[in-house]
Every structure is written in structure tokens, then in C-alpha cells.
Amino acid sequence: MEARPNRGTRRRHRPAAGVRVSPVTRLVVPLDGSREAESAIDPTLRIARTLQVPVELMTVHDPVRGKWERNVDETAAALAYDHVEVTVVGSGWAGDVIVDTIAEQAGTVACMATHNRDRFSRLVAGSVTEHVLHTAPGPVLMVGPGYRPDHSPDAYRRALVCLDHGARDESGIALAQNWAEQLKLELELVYVATAEEDTRASEKRTARLAEHIADGGTPVGYTQLVGSDPAEEIAELLGQRPGSIAVLANRGRVGIARSILGSVSSRLLETSPAPLVLTRAP
């Protein structure tokens, strides 16, 4: 069921103490010479063109522990966007370099892709992806093997905020509001209830959240789904929402295996046709 709060509502939701969200000021795409890594460029450019912020294509020359993009200048020159920069780092581990680059400037977002169709838990264990998701000081935009460039128009129109009715929701909502304001997106809160839940009570809770974050110029709606696999339900909904991105908050620094691997986020990344924006809850 989907509903929208009264458009006359003029309440502004303010992030709780400890939830800090910086406006997007720069988008960094790490490249390693693979076509999979380059697939993150497509959603990055859609966001960059809307915000008119620079895109930085970065590669790390680490012949011992990783691959690097030898043709990064040619890749940048082929992009139909004027604000593209290239950074080639001569040494170091890519995971550390990416996180350090993000930390240099507030509002920097790493945009990464993984297209290994193996289970995500085996894909990222000990990898650059794991390190960035676990330690980056800001949100990370991810695309997985189910990503479809043709699923979205030139610009995104909607942000689906995936809720769990827990403490993490505040971080996800704060981030989604920030992005919605910058990118002129509609907000849609999404909650997947189990058959064992009191679905009427959970729907009322979602509706109250939608009303609470209702903002003067930002349309806010909600959708409640029922199913045993939240990732599957959300991926199907995203397939019905062209021009969407999904926003999810994971647990904070409690260990990557517990915060991301095996979670709804990892399963959704495997199948989502849309990009995911992942952030850590405090």
C-alpha cells in the first residue's frame, strides 16, 4: 500500500544528534582496469550532471596487491561531462587510498561497482570494497550485477529509503532527505513486514514516519510490503520504479561480517537494477 501525507503539512524533520550529513561536493570513481569498475561511471554522471559537481576517476598503481587502470585518461576524455578529473596514485593499497581521498573533502562520495555474481559475503571479505564500506567517512554509492543503465532516465527522480523500524532508520532518512533536496527527488519510505508481524501496526509506524519527515517542497510517500525476503521484495519494487536509487543504513563499526555481509544490503546489491547508497548508522 502506498500513501502520501497531506501536502499542507509543514514539518521539517531534523536529523538526530550524531547524524551528520554533508552535501555532495565531489564524486570519486575508483577504477582497476575492469569493465565492472567502469560500470559505476554511469550512475555517477547522472548525479554529477544534476549537481554540477566534479567527478574524479582514480586509479592506484599497486602491482603487488591489485590491478590499476592504464587508460584512465582516455576513459575520462570519452565522457560527455566537462568536470572530470583524473588521479593516478603511484603506490599504496587501493582501500586506504580511496578512504583517504574521501576524507580530504567533506561531501565526497565514493562510487563503486561489484559484478561478481558469487555471494557478496565471499566477494568482499578482505577486499577493497569491504574496507571502503566499513571505514569511509561518508556514504558509498554501489552498483551490483543486477544494475541496469536503461532502468533510469538521464536524472534520478526518486529515493527509496529502506527501513527496518530500528535505530538505523534515522541515519538512512537523514541521508535520503539530504540527497532528495539536492537532486530534487521524491522520497518513498519502504518497509517489508513479515507475515508474523502485526502488519497494521507496522504500517501505522511507517505512515507516522512519513508524516514526521514531511517537508514543504518534498513529496514523501510510503510503501509497505509483506514477504519473507526483504531484499527480494525491495529489488522487485525498484524494478517497478524507474529512475530510483535506494538508500540503506547499516550498523556502525561492529565488524564488517556483522554489519554488511549476509544483510539485506548485500543481498539487495546482488539483484537491484538501481544503485544503492549505503551509509553507516552511528
Secondary structure, 3 states (H helix, E strand, C coil): CEECCCCCCCCCCCCCCCCCCCCCCEEEEECCCCHHHHCCHHHHHHHHHHHCCCEEEEEECCCCCCCCCCCHHHHHHCCCCCCEEEEEECCCCHHHHHHHHHHHCCCEEEEEECCCCCCHHHHHCCCHHHHHHHHCCCCEEEECCCCCHHHCCCCCCEEEEECCCCCCHHHHHHHHHHHHHHHCCEEEEEEEECCCCCHHHHHHHHHHHHHHCCECCECEEEEEEECCCHHHHHHHHHHCCCCEEEEEEECCCCCHHHHCCCCHHHHHHHHCCCCEEEEECC
